[in-house]
Amino acid sequence: MDLQTSKIELIKMILEIDNFDLIQGISNILKKKETDFWTELTTDEKEEIKLGIQQLDNGHRVSFEDFLRKVS
């Protein structure tokens, strides 16, 4: 089945739904796909990610095995 046919089939299924909550749920799913996760992060989370990237760029790395030893 090609993309256009899949879209038409999906539209047909949606048109047959009589449950408003289900339609709202589908709408929410589609809207979430369009949002960038970065905009949903807090300022602190963004800063932590930026710091981590900066540390990696500066060569500050820990192997996965070393990390597991430290946390276990």
Residue frames as a rotation matrix with the C-alpha (Angstrom) as fourth column:
MET 1
0.588 0.809 0.000 0.00
0.809 -0.588 0.000 0.00
0.000 0.000 -1.000 0.00
ASP 2
-0.302 -0.719 0.626 1.44
0.681 -0.622 -0.386 3.38
0.667 0.310 0.677 -0.96
LEU 3
-0.904 -0.172 -0.391 1.46
0.412 -0.593 -0.692 6.52
-0.113 -0.787 0.607 1.17
GLN 4
-0.764 0.646 0.012 -1.57
-0.600 -0.717 0.355 8.18
0.238 0.263 0.935 -0.45
THR 5
-0.073 0.740 -0.669 -3.68
-0.109 0.661 0.743 5.04
0.991 0.127 0.033 -0.11
SER 6
-0.442 -0.165 -0.882 -2.66
0.793 0.388 -0.470 4.72
0.419 -0.907 -0.041 3.54
LYS 7
-0.993 0.076 -0.092 -3.69
-0.029 -0.900 -0.435 8.32
-0.116 -0.429 0.896 4.18
ILE 8
-0.438 0.884 -0.165 -7.09
-0.665 -0.195 0.721 7.79
0.605 0.426 0.673 2.55
GLU 9
-0.058 0.378 -0.924 -7.68
0.349 0.875 0.336 4.63
0.935 -0.303 -0.183 4.58
LEU 10
-0.736 -0.279 -0.617 -6.77
0.671 -0.175 -0.721 6.47
0.093 -0.944 0.316 7.77
ILE 11
-0.888 0.457 0.044 -9.15
-0.456 -0.889 0.035 9.31
0.055 0.011 0.998 6.92
LYS 12
-0.174 0.852 -0.494 -11.94
-0.345 0.417 0.841 6.80
0.922 0.316 0.221 6.28
MET 13
-0.247 0.030 -0.968 -11.35
0.730 0.663 -0.166 5.19
0.637 -0.748 -0.186 9.69
ILE 14
-0.937 -0.139 -0.319 -11.36
0.322 -0.699 -0.639 8.57
-0.134 -0.701 0.700 11.43
LEU 15
-0.703 0.711 0.009 -14.60
-0.593 -0.594 0.544 9.60
0.392 0.377 0.839 9.70
GLU 16
-0.030 0.702 -0.711 -16.30
0.018 0.712 0.702 6.49
0.999 0.008 -0.034 11.09
ILE 17
-0.717 -0.293 -0.633 -15.41
0.608 0.181 -0.773 7.28
0.341 -0.939 0.048 14.72
ASP 18
0.223 0.876 0.427 -18.33
0.271 -0.477 0.836 8.52
0.936 -0.071 -0.344 16.84
ASN 19
0.578 -0.092 -0.811 -16.39
0.816 0.087 0.572 8.90
0.018 -0.992 0.125 20.08
PHE 20
0.882 -0.193 0.429 -15.27
-0.097 -0.967 -0.236 12.50
0.460 0.167 -0.872 20.75
ASP 21
0.693 -0.649 0.313 -12.63
-0.448 -0.048 0.893 11.44
-0.565 -0.759 -0.324 23.30
LEU 22
0.342 -0.556 0.757 -11.05
0.622 0.738 0.261 9.10
-0.704 0.382 0.599 20.77
ILE 23
0.645 -0.072 0.760 -10.99
0.643 -0.487 -0.591 11.86
0.413 0.870 -0.269 18.13
GLN 24
0.892 -0.314 0.326 -9.41
-0.423 -0.834 0.353 14.20
0.161 -0.453 -0.877 20.69
GLY 25
0.547 -0.704 0.452 -6.80
-0.061 0.506 0.861 11.56
-0.835 -0.499 0.234 21.52
ILE 26
0.378 -0.375 0.846 -5.91
0.897 0.376 -0.234 11.09
-0.231 0.847 0.479 17.85
SER 27
0.804 -0.031 0.594 -5.66
0.219 -0.913 -0.345 14.85
0.553 0.407 -0.727 17.46
ASN 28
0.823 -0.508 0.254 -3.33
-0.479 -0.383 0.790 15.08
-0.304 -0.772 -0.558 20.46
ILE 29
0.403 -0.685 0.607 -1.10
0.454 0.726 0.517 12.34
-0.795 0.068 0.603 19.06
LEU 30
0.442 -0.197 0.875 -0.82
0.873 -0.132 -0.470 14.11
0.208 0.971 0.114 15.72
LYS 31
0.878 -0.105 0.467 -0.08
-0.139 -0.989 0.039 17.45
0.458 -0.099 -0.883 17.37
LYS 32
0.727 -0.642 0.242 2.62
-0.213 0.124 0.969 15.90
-0.653 -0.756 -0.046 19.57
LYS 33
0.399 -0.575 0.714 4.37
0.828 0.560 -0.011 14.58
-0.394 0.596 0.700 16.47
GLU 34
0.559 -0.106 0.822 4.68
0.553 -0.692 -0.464 18.15
0.618 0.714 -0.329 15.25
THR 35
0.938 -0.186 0.294 6.21
-0.330 -0.740 0.586 19.57
0.109 -0.647 -0.755 18.43
ASP 36
0.117 -0.975 -0.187 9.91
-0.162 0.167 -0.973 19.68
0.980 0.144 -0.138 19.05
PHE 37
0.502 0.087 -0.860 10.83
0.710 0.527 0.468 17.96
0.494 -0.846 0.203 22.33
TRP 38
-0.561 -0.827 -0.031 13.33
0.716 -0.467 -0.518 20.76
0.415 -0.313 0.855 23.05
THR 39
-0.499 0.427 0.754 10.53
-0.284 -0.903 0.324 23.28
0.819 -0.052 0.571 23.54
GLU 40
0.596 0.780 -0.192 8.96
-0.123 0.325 0.938 21.04
0.794 -0.535 0.290 26.20
LEU 41
0.028 -0.680 -0.733 12.12
0.826 0.429 -0.367 20.85
0.563 -0.595 0.573 28.33
THR 42
0.884 0.175 -0.434 12.66
0.426 -0.686 0.590 23.06
-0.194 -0.706 -0.681 31.35
THR 43
0.748 -0.649 0.140 15.47
-0.523 -0.707 -0.476 25.61
0.408 0.283 -0.868 31.38
ASP 44
0.245 -0.656 0.714 17.40
-0.798 0.282 0.533 23.43
-0.550 -0.701 -0.454 33.84
GLU 45
0.533 -0.001 0.846 17.07
0.253 0.954 -0.158 20.37
-0.808 0.298 0.509 31.59
LYS 46
0.949 -0.186 0.256 18.28
0.203 -0.261 -0.944 22.34
0.242 0.947 -0.210 28.58
GLU 47
0.537 -0.784 0.313 21.27
-0.823 -0.568 -0.010 23.64
0.185 -0.253 -0.950 30.53
GLU 48
0.289 -0.397 0.871 22.17
-0.439 0.753 0.490 20.11
-0.851 -0.524 0.043 31.70
ILE 49
0.744 0.031 0.668 22.08
0.507 0.624 -0.594 18.86
-0.435 0.781 0.448 28.11
LYS 50
0.874 -0.440 0.207 24.20
-0.161 -0.663 -0.731 21.77
0.458 0.605 -0.651 26.88
LEU 51
0.378 -0.749 0.545 26.71
-0.891 -0.133 0.435 21.14
-0.253 -0.649 -0.717 29.67
GLY 52
0.426 -0.166 0.889 26.89
0.000 0.983 0.183 17.46
-0.905 -0.078 0.419 28.77
ILE 53
0.886 -0.088 0.455 27.51
0.462 0.106 -0.880 18.26
0.029 0.991 0.134 25.10
GLN 54
0.711 -0.652 0.263 30.19
-0.582 -0.755 -0.302 20.77
0.396 0.061 -0.916 26.06
GLN 55
0.317 -0.590 0.743 31.90
-0.681 0.404 0.611 18.19
-0.660 -0.700 -0.274 28.29
LEU 56
0.595 -0.058 0.802 31.86
0.423 0.871 -0.251 15.64
-0.684 0.488 0.542 25.46
ASP 57
0.921 -0.243 0.303 33.25
0.168 -0.454 -0.875 18.20
0.351 0.857 -0.377 23.03
ASN 58
0.480 -0.764 0.431 36.09
-0.846 -0.533 -0.003 18.87
0.231 -0.363 -0.903 25.50
GLY 59
-0.174 -0.589 -0.789 36.92
-0.419 0.769 -0.482 15.16
0.891 0.247 -0.380 25.67
HIS 60
-0.688 -0.003 0.725 35.47
-0.715 0.171 -0.678 14.50
-0.122 -0.985 -0.120 29.12
ARG 61
0.161 0.706 -0.689 34.01
-0.717 0.563 0.410 11.05
0.678 0.428 0.597 28.61
VAL 62
-0.353 -0.172 0.920 33.33
-0.773 0.607 -0.183 7.99
-0.527 -0.776 -0.347 30.73
SER 63
-0.827 0.065 -0.559 33.04
-0.345 0.726 0.595 4.56
0.444 0.685 -0.578 29.20
PHE 64
0.190 0.981 -0.047 29.73
-0.642 0.160 0.750 2.79
0.743 -0.112 0.660 29.65
GLU 65
0.254 -0.170 -0.952 31.42
0.460 0.887 -0.035 0.05
0.851 -0.429 0.303 31.66
ASP 66
-0.806 -0.581 -0.116 32.97
0.409 -0.403 -0.819 2.62
0.429 -0.707 0.562 34.05
PHE 67
-0.519 0.708 0.479 29.61
-0.686 -0.679 0.261 4.31
0.510 -0.193 0.838 34.42
LEU 68
0.427 0.721 -0.546 27.93
-0.254 0.675 0.692 1.02
0.868 -0.157 0.471 35.30
ARG 69
-0.167 -0.568 -0.806 30.60
0.699 0.508 -0.503 0.30
0.695 -0.647 0.312 37.92
LYS 70
-0.929 -0.222 0.295 30.07
0.003 -0.803 -0.595 3.71
0.369 -0.552 0.747 39.52
VAL 71
-0.318 0.895 0.314 26.29
-0.846 -0.417 0.333 3.42
0.429 -0.160 0.889 39.74
SER 72
0.427 0.532 -0.731 26.11
-0.180 0.843 0.508 -0.18
0.886 -0.085 0.456 40.91
